[in-house]
Amino acid sequence: MLVRYHPQVELSKFIANLKTVSSRLIRKEFGDHFSQVYRKPVLWTGSYFVASCGGVTIEQIKKYVEQQATPEL
């Protein structure tokens, strides 16, 4: 995932909000399926990984992200 955010925003709060909103939307859309296979009350763990990139253009980063393999379902 490639994300641009305002530097005044605390990264930990941004990630927490991203996880909260995405969890809510995923559960809303796929709630029936989740209740059959996922019993825990939380979707995401508390951990996360963030890396920054320098010396390359945003176009190069987007191309790299788009070329990553998709996970097997």
SULGI-V462057 format. One record per pair of residues at least 4 apart in sequence whose C-alpha atoms are under 7 Angstrom apart, sorted by the first residue. I is the first residue (numbers start at 1). J is the second residue. Records with the same first field share a line. If there is no record, write none. Layout:
I = J, J
This chain:
9 = 14
10 = 14
11 = 15
12 = 16
13 = 17
14 = 18
15 = 19
16 = 20
17 = 21
18 = 22
19 = 23, 44
20 = 24
21 = 25
22 = 26
23 = 27, 43
24 = 28
25 = 29
26 = 30
27 = 31
30 = 34
31 = 35
32 = 36
33 = 37
34 = 38
35 = 39
56 = 60
57 = 61
58 = 62
59 = 63
60 = 64
61 = 65
62 = 66
63 = 67
64 = 68
